[in-house]
Amino acid sequence: MSLDSNIFEWIRQWLSDRQQRVVVNGVYSAQDLVTSGVPQGSVLGPILFNIFISDIAEGINGKVCLFADDTKICNRVDVPGGISQMTNDLGKLKKWWELWQLSFNVDKCKIMHLGRKNPRAEYRIFDTVLTSTSEERDLGVIIAEDLRVSSQCNRAAGNASRMLGCVGRGISSRKREVLMPLYRALVRPHLEYCVQYWRPYLQKDIDILERVQRRATKMVYDLKEKSYQERLNDLNMYRLEKRRDRGDMIETFKYVKGIHKVEEGSIFKRKQSSKTRGHSLRLEGQRFKSNIRKHYFTERVVDTWNSLPFEVVEAKTVIEFKQAWDRHKATLNKR
């Protein structure tokens, strides 16, 4: 990375010769020189940190995922040399640590073994055995070593239910005009955050999420005696499962149209076929042995996407696609 000399000098002066003091009950401490770190809450601080660690993945054979100060290394270890490759990658992290004097919190470093054929080997960093974990929260989503989503569903439903309780206790009105905007803004996001990744497929997990919305609609005073579906109709709402169907297609559209910037073919592969039936943006499903694999986003959306009419998939923008999808579903419901 090359920086203009003026920018470099500006950053140097910003980091050098800084002083700080502590204020307690209006009493100021003496000034003290700050010899490391960046000012807390600054915009430039995270940028400089990203520049500082930008070479951490160099020489590592596994896939490296970085987010803020979290680093993940993924390696396939059920093949010859897989375990030694993972060990070597951890060794390279150790060398990077020693070179730049930026230590890892070893106590928070963990290993997760995925797959039935995983040999579940023991790994070390700085002579410390990495703790094996069966579940780990990553960017707000619980990842389980068996790749099931029940824990995430329970957590999402629990957070949403607690927030709904806060809304109910904090608002005396039971009018739909008051409750439903609060539900959509404060409660439903807990049930749908990143749900295209962890979408439930077991009925018990589907029910635990739907139960929160069922409870929310029943809080509306003049709808208490109606059935759940009648309440949804009156409120112009849909079951969460239908919203997840729509969300799946919206995300697929973004990948196919290149709105999500990913390497071509890394998520979906275009179907090569001489058949004239169907649209030209059909996707190819992958073969899999595991039953759980068919519920992955990249697999479950293929048939639905391929069955969409031309006028839906050829939408120019996301907004146009949403409108075309809604018209398509409305037409199917009338049949």
Backbone torsions as a table, in degrees:
resi	resn	phi	psi	omega
1	MET	NA	128.9	178.9
2	SER	-110.1	137.3	179.5
3	LEU	-120.9	143.1	173.2
4	ASP	-58.5	143.0	-176.5
5	SER	-60.0	-33.9	179.0
6	ASN	-67.5	-40.9	178.1
7	ILE	-65.6	-42.5	179.6
8	PHE	-60.2	-44.1	-179.5
9	GLU	-66.1	-37.9	178.7
10	TRP	-63.0	-43.7	179.0
11	ILE	-66.1	-40.4	-180.0
12	ARG	-60.5	-44.7	179.9
13	GLN	-67.9	-32.9	179.9
14	TRP	-67.4	-33.1	-177.4
15	LEU	-90.9	-22.4	-172.2
16	SER	-92.1	150.7	172.6
17	ASP	54.6	38.3	177.0
18	ARG	-88.6	149.0	177.3
19	GLN	-128.4	155.2	177.7
20	GLN	-144.4	161.2	176.2
21	ARG	-146.8	164.8	-177.4
22	VAL	-110.6	140.2	178.0
23	VAL	-117.8	122.8	178.2
24	VAL	-129.7	117.6	179.6
25	ASN	53.3	39.9	177.3
26	GLY	80.5	0.2	179.8
27	VAL	-100.8	127.8	-176.1
28	TYR	-96.6	137.3	173.7
29	SER	-82.5	173.9	175.7
30	ALA	-72.1	153.7	177.2
31	GLN	-68.4	142.6	178.1
32	ASP	-134.3	142.7	-177.5
33	LEU	-73.3	135.4	177.6
34	VAL	-99.8	118.1	-174.4
35	THR	-103.7	-4.9	-179.8
36	SER	-152.5	167.4	177.0
37	GLY	81.4	-179.3	179.1
38	VAL	-128.6	158.8	179.0
39	PRO	-57.4	131.6	179.7
40	GLN	-65.2	139.2	177.1
41	GLY	81.3	4.8	-179.3
42	SER	-79.4	155.9	176.0
43	VAL	-77.6	-37.2	-176.4
44	LEU	-73.5	-27.1	-176.9
45	GLY	-54.4	-55.0	178.9
46	PRO	-61.1	-33.1	178.7
47	ILE	-65.2	-45.1	178.7
48	LEU	-64.1	-36.2	177.9
49	PHE	-64.1	-43.5	179.0
50	ASN	-63.1	-37.2	176.7
51	ILE	-65.3	-40.5	-176.9
52	PHE	-63.2	-38.0	-176.1
53	ILE	-100.0	11.2	-172.8
54	SER	-62.9	-21.6	-178.2
55	ASP	-101.6	11.9	-174.9
56	ILE	-64.6	-26.8	-176.7
57	ALA	-89.9	-4.1	-177.6
58	GLU	-64.3	129.4	178.4
59	GLY	84.6	-5.7	179.3
60	ILE	-86.5	129.1	-175.7
61	ASN	-79.3	-33.2	-179.9
62	GLY	-73.4	172.8	177.2
63	LYS	-79.3	127.1	-178.5
64	VAL	-108.8	128.1	177.9
65	CYS	-117.2	125.6	-178.5
66	LEU	-118.6	137.0	171.0
67	PHE	-149.1	113.3	-176.2
68	ALA	55.3	-122.5	-178.8
69	ASP	-101.0	15.9	176.3
70	ASP	-97.9	132.8	179.4
71	THR	-127.1	130.2	178.1
72	LYS	-124.9	138.2	174.3
73	ILE	-118.2	128.5	179.7
74	CYS	-116.2	128.8	178.6
75	ASN	-137.8	146.4	172.4
76	ARG	-87.3	121.8	-173.6
77	VAL	-114.3	2.5	179.8
78	ASP	-92.4	18.9	177.8
79	VAL	-122.2	158.5	179.3
80	PRO	-55.5	131.0	179.0
81	GLY	83.5	-1.9	-176.7
82	GLY	-65.6	-43.1	-178.9
83	ILE	-66.2	-43.8	-179.8
84	SER	-65.3	-33.7	177.6
85	GLN	-64.7	-42.2	177.9
86	MET	-63.6	-41.9	178.7
87	THR	-62.5	-42.0	178.9
88	ASN	-64.0	-39.2	179.2
89	ASP	-63.7	-39.8	176.9
90	LEU	-65.8	-35.2	176.7
91	GLY	-65.0	-36.9	178.0
92	LYS	-68.8	-34.3	174.1
93	LEU	-63.2	-39.1	178.8
94	LYS	-62.3	-42.6	179.5
95	LYS	-65.3	-39.1	177.6
96	TRP	-63.0	-42.4	177.5
97	TRP	-56.6	-49.0	-177.6
98	GLU	-66.7	-35.5	-178.0
99	LEU	-68.2	-44.6	-173.1
100	TRP	-103.4	1.9	175.4
101	GLN	56.1	35.3	175.2
102	LEU	-114.2	104.5	-171.4
103	SER	-82.8	150.5	172.2
104	PHE	-90.3	151.3	172.8
105	ASN	-83.8	92.1	-173.6
106	VAL	-60.1	-32.9	-179.4
107	ASP	-64.2	-24.6	179.7
108	LYS	-97.0	-5.5	178.2
109	CYS	-77.2	130.0	-177.2
110	LYS	-136.1	162.3	177.6
111	ILE	-121.4	136.6	175.6
112	MET	-120.8	126.0	-179.5
113	HIS	-95.7	120.6	-179.8
114	LEU	-111.2	141.8	174.8
115	GLY	97.5	145.1	-178.4
116	ARG	-69.1	-29.5	-177.8
117	LYS	-90.3	6.1	179.8
118	ASN	-65.9	125.3	-178.5
119	PRO	-71.1	-7.0	177.1
120	ARG	51.5	52.7	-179.9
121	ALA	-72.8	165.2	178.3
122	GLU	-95.2	133.4	-178.9
123	TYR	-122.6	148.4	-178.0
124	ARG	-129.2	153.6	169.6
125	ILE	-142.0	124.5	-173.7
126	PHE	54.1	44.8	177.4
127	ASP	63.1	11.8	176.8
128	THR	-104.6	125.8	179.0
129	VAL	-70.9	126.8	179.3
130	LEU	-71.7	133.3	179.8
131	THR	-71.7	132.6	176.5
132	SER	-82.8	137.5	-178.9
133	THR	-127.4	144.2	179.0
134	SER	-94.8	-20.1	178.0
135	GLU	-142.8	143.2	178.1
136	GLU	-148.8	139.2	178.5
137	ARG	-87.5	124.3	-177.5
138	ASP	-128.9	114.3	-178.8
139	LEU	53.3	38.6	175.3
140	GLY	88.2	0.2	-179.1
141	VAL	-119.7	133.4	179.2
142	ILE	-80.2	121.6	177.2
143	ILE	-103.2	125.4	179.2
144	ALA	-106.1	149.2	-176.9
145	GLU	-67.1	-22.9	175.2
146	ASP	-90.5	3.4	177.1
147	LEU	62.7	18.2	173.7
148	ARG	-84.9	159.3	-170.0
149	VAL	-113.6	9.1	-176.2
150	SER	-60.7	-41.5	-179.7
151	SER	-62.7	-42.3	178.4
152	GLN	-65.4	-39.4	178.2
153	CYS	-63.0	-43.8	179.1
154	ASN	-63.0	-40.9	-179.8
155	ARG	-67.4	-44.6	179.8
156	ALA	-62.7	-44.7	179.7
157	ALA	-64.9	-38.7	179.1
158	GLY	-64.2	-45.7	178.7
159	ASN	-63.4	-42.9	-179.8
160	ALA	-65.7	-40.4	-179.2
161	SER	-64.9	-40.7	178.0
162	ARG	-65.6	-39.6	177.9
163	MET	-66.1	-38.9	177.2
164	LEU	-63.1	-38.0	176.5
165	GLY	-62.5	-40.1	177.3
166	CYS	-63.1	-41.0	178.2
167	VAL	-62.4	-45.9	-178.5
168	GLY	-62.7	-38.4	-179.4
169	ARG	-77.7	-29.0	-175.3
170	GLY	-88.6	-17.0	-177.6
171	ILE	-118.7	122.9	-179.8
172	SER	-80.2	-28.4	-177.9
173	SER	-69.9	143.3	176.0
174	ARG	-119.0	24.6	177.6
175	LYS	-80.5	145.0	-179.3
176	ARG	-61.8	-33.9	-178.7
177	GLU	-65.1	-21.6	179.4
178	VAL	-97.1	-47.5	-173.1
179	LEU	-72.4	-44.0	-172.9
180	MET	-67.0	-40.9	174.1
181	PRO	-60.2	-37.0	177.8
182	LEU	-68.2	-38.4	177.2
183	TYR	-62.6	-46.0	-178.2
184	ARG	-66.7	-33.3	-176.1
185	ALA	-85.8	-34.7	-170.7
186	LEU	-112.0	-27.9	-172.5
187	VAL	-103.5	-54.2	-174.7
188	ARG	-59.3	-34.5	177.1
189	PRO	-56.2	-30.5	176.8
190	HIS	-65.5	-31.1	-177.7
191	LEU	-84.2	-14.5	-173.1
192	GLU	-125.1	2.2	179.2
193	TYR	-62.6	118.4	176.1
194	CYS	57.3	27.6	-171.3
195	VAL	-69.8	-19.0	176.5
196	GLN	-63.9	-24.8	176.4
197	TYR	-80.4	-45.8	-171.8
198	TRP	-109.3	26.5	-177.2
199	ARG	-51.9	128.0	-178.8
200	PRO	-71.4	148.4	176.8
201	TYR	-128.5	-17.6	173.1
202	LEU	-80.8	139.5	-175.3
203	GLN	-60.3	-35.4	-179.4
204	LYS	-65.0	-34.8	178.3
205	ASP	-74.8	-37.6	176.3
206	ILE	-62.0	-42.9	-177.5
207	ASP	-66.7	-38.0	-175.7
208	ILE	-67.4	-30.6	175.7
209	LEU	-76.1	-44.1	-177.8
210	GLU	-64.8	-28.6	-178.1
211	ARG	-60.7	-32.8	180.0
212	VAL	-67.7	-45.3	179.1
213	GLN	-67.6	-36.8	176.9
214	ARG	-58.5	-43.9	179.6
215	ARG	-67.1	-38.8	-178.8
216	ALA	-64.2	-43.0	-179.2
217	THR	-69.1	-26.9	-179.7
218	LYS	-76.7	-13.6	178.1
219	MET	-72.6	-20.8	178.8
220	VAL	-68.5	124.1	-168.4
221	TYR	-56.8	-47.5	-172.9
222	ASP	-84.6	7.4	-179.8
223	LEU	-117.0	2.6	-173.1
224	LYS	-57.2	-37.3	-173.4
225	GLU	-86.7	-4.6	-177.6
226	LYS	-90.3	160.7	177.2
227	SER	-71.5	166.3	-178.7
228	TYR	-60.0	-46.4	-178.8
229	GLN	-64.1	-38.2	177.2
230	GLU	-64.8	-38.6	177.9
231	ARG	-64.2	-41.9	178.2
232	LEU	-62.3	-43.3	179.6
233	ASN	-61.4	-43.9	-179.6
234	ASP	-65.2	-32.4	-178.0
235	LEU	-92.6	1.7	-178.4
236	ASN	56.3	46.9	-179.7
237	MET	-121.8	168.5	-179.8
238	TYR	-125.5	159.0	172.0
239	ARG	-61.7	150.7	-178.6
240	LEU	-61.4	-31.4	178.9
241	GLU	-62.8	-40.2	177.4
242	LYS	-67.7	-37.9	176.9
243	ARG	-64.4	-35.4	177.8
244	ARG	-68.9	-35.8	174.7
245	ASP	-58.5	-47.9	-179.4
246	ARG	-63.7	-43.0	179.0
247	GLY	-62.8	-37.9	176.7
248	ASP	-57.9	-46.0	-177.4
249	MET	-69.9	-35.5	178.1
250	ILE	-63.9	-44.6	179.3
251	GLU	-66.5	-38.5	177.0
252	THR	-61.6	-43.7	177.6
253	PHE	-57.1	-42.9	-178.5
254	LYS	-65.1	-37.6	177.9
255	TYR	-70.3	-46.3	-176.7
256	VAL	-64.2	-38.1	-177.2
257	LYS	-85.9	-1.7	177.8
258	GLY	79.6	14.3	177.3
259	ILE	-69.3	-40.5	170.5
260	HIS	-82.4	120.6	-175.6
261	LYS	-82.4	92.4	176.6
262	VAL	-130.6	161.7	178.7
263	GLU	-62.5	131.6	-177.0
264	GLU	-59.0	130.1	179.7
265	GLY	87.1	-5.2	-178.6
266	SER	-77.8	-24.8	179.6
267	ILE	-107.7	-54.1	-179.4
268	PHE	-127.2	152.3	172.7
269	LYS	-115.1	134.4	178.1
270	ARG	-70.2	142.4	-179.7
271	LYS	-82.2	124.5	177.8
272	GLN	-93.7	111.5	-176.7
273	SER	-149.7	145.6	178.1
274	SER	-91.7	-2.2	-179.9
275	LYS	-66.7	142.4	-179.0
276	THR	-90.0	-15.1	179.9
277	ARG	-75.4	144.8	178.6
278	GLY	87.0	172.0	-177.8
279	HIS	-84.7	172.8	-174.0
280	SER	-87.7	-1.1	-177.0
281	LEU	-108.1	27.9	-178.9
282	ARG	-67.3	149.4	-177.5
283	LEU	-108.1	157.3	-179.3
284	GLU	-103.9	124.7	176.8
285	GLY	-76.7	153.1	-178.6
286	GLN	-100.3	152.9	175.7
287	ARG	-81.1	142.8	179.8
288	PHE	-151.7	149.9	178.9
289	LYS	-97.6	-32.1	-177.0
290	SER	-77.4	133.8	179.1
291	ASN	-65.1	-32.3	-178.1
292	ILE	-69.1	-24.5	-176.8
293	ARG	-63.7	-31.9	-177.0
294	LYS	-67.6	-14.6	179.2
295	HIS	-93.4	-3.1	176.8
296	TYR	-65.2	149.9	-179.8
297	PHE	-52.5	-46.1	-175.5
298	THR	-67.1	-16.6	179.8
299	GLU	-102.9	-41.6	-172.4
300	ARG	-71.2	-22.3	-175.5
301	VAL	-87.6	-13.8	-169.6
302	VAL	-61.1	-52.5	-176.3
303	ASP	-63.0	-42.9	-180.0
304	THR	-64.4	-44.3	179.6
305	TRP	-62.7	-45.0	-178.3
306	ASN	-64.9	-24.1	-178.5
307	SER	-86.5	-7.4	-178.3
308	LEU	-69.4	146.4	177.6
309	PRO	-71.2	161.3	-176.3
310	PHE	-55.5	-43.6	-174.2
311	GLU	-67.0	-17.3	178.1
312	VAL	-84.5	-51.8	-175.1
313	VAL	-72.0	-21.6	-179.1
314	GLU	-89.3	13.5	175.9
315	ALA	-59.2	147.3	-176.2
316	LYS	-85.0	-32.5	-177.0
317	THR	-129.3	168.0	178.3
318	VAL	-63.5	-40.3	179.6
319	ILE	-62.5	-44.1	177.9
320	GLU	-62.5	-39.1	179.6
321	PHE	-64.5	-43.7	179.0
322	LYS	-58.7	-44.4	-179.6
323	GLN	-65.2	-42.4	179.7
324	ALA	-66.2	-39.4	177.2
325	TRP	-62.1	-45.4	-179.2
326	ASP	-62.4	-40.7	177.6
327	ARG	-65.2	-41.3	179.9
328	HIS	-61.9	-45.5	180.0
329	LYS	-67.4	-36.7	178.2
330	ALA	-63.8	-38.4	178.3
331	THR	-65.4	-42.5	179.2
332	LEU	-64.3	-36.9	-178.2
333	ASN	-69.3	-23.9	-179.4
334	LYS	-79.4	-19.1	-176.2
335	ARG	-73.6	NA	NA
